[in-house]
Amino acid sequence: MCRITWRVFNALPNDLEYDYFNSYKKALEEISTKWNEKQSERVFNALMFVSKHSINTKNDEYKDRRLVGLLELISTKLNDKQLYLLVIHLLERAKKKCKWYELSKISEDMWKRATICLFYKCDYLNS
């Protein structure tokens, strides 16, 4: 699923990008209310795979915004570990691409959850 999503993402002609991302967004909005933890993990991994591999490509800003928007859409459904990985990833994207909107997509509640998860991880490593 990850590689297929990545190929589709990179092969899209500019005139089809909008349709692709909108249909993907609508599908995620619909199924995200019904998926189980395993399905959530698969969707998260697929989007993270595409996002990680798009960091070093010359995507336009529109494509990047749409991709981060898809990650934002599923962010409320993530468990603590996934949320932590998402925050780290968005920090990496912001560092490499210097885009402010990457991190602005995370709500205050999500930042709190990610921070708590990080503290637990640090506490676990120090004990």
Secondary structure as the mmCIF struct_conf table of DSSP 4:
data_model
#
loop_
_struct_conf.conf_type_id
_struct_conf.id
_struct_conf.beg_label_comp_id
_struct_conf.beg_label_asym_id
_struct_conf.beg_label_seq_id
_struct_conf.end_label_comp_id
_struct_conf.end_label_asym_id
_struct_conf.end_label_seq_id
HELX_RH_AL_P HELX_RH_AL_P1 CYS A 2 ALA A 11
HELX_RH_AL_P HELX_RH_AL_P2 ASN A 14 ILE A 31
TURN_TY1_P TURN_TY1_P1 SER A 32 LYS A 34
HELX_RH_AL_P HELX_RH_AL_P3 GLU A 37 SER A 54
TURN_TY1_P TURN_TY1_P2 ILE A 55 ASN A 56
BEND BEND1 THR A 57 THR A 57
HELX_RH_AL_P HELX_RH_AL_P4 GLU A 61 SER A 75
TURN_TY1_P TURN_TY1_P3 THR A 76 LYS A 77
HELX_RH_AL_P HELX_RH_AL_P5 ASP A 80 LYS A 97
TURN_TY1_P TURN_TY1_P4 TRP A 100 TRP A 100
HELX_RH_AL_P HELX_RH_AL_P6 TYR A 101 SER A 104
TURN_TY1_P TURN_TY1_P5 LYS A 105 LYS A 105
BEND BEND2 ILE A 106 ILE A 106
HELX_RH_AL_P HELX_RH_AL_P7 GLU A 108 ASN A 126
#
